[in-house]
C-alpha cells in the first residue's frame, strides 16, 4: 500500500452521510487519483516556467482512466 494522501475519516464521513461505507481500496484509489493530479499539475506548472503549482494547474489536467 502506498502513502494515503486523503483524510480517511473525512472521506468516510461523506460516504456515511449518504448511507454508504468505504473500503480500504477505495481510499487507496482516491489517494492514487490525488497523486496523479498533483504530478500532472507539477508538469503543467514546469511547462509554464513556474515553480509554484496553482489551482489552475491541477483543475485543468484530465484524469487518466482507471481501466
Protein Blocks (a to p, Z undefined) as FASTA:
>chain_A
ZZdfbdfklmmmmmmmnopacdfklmmmmmmmmmmmmmmmmmmmmmnopabdcfklmmmp
ccddfZZ
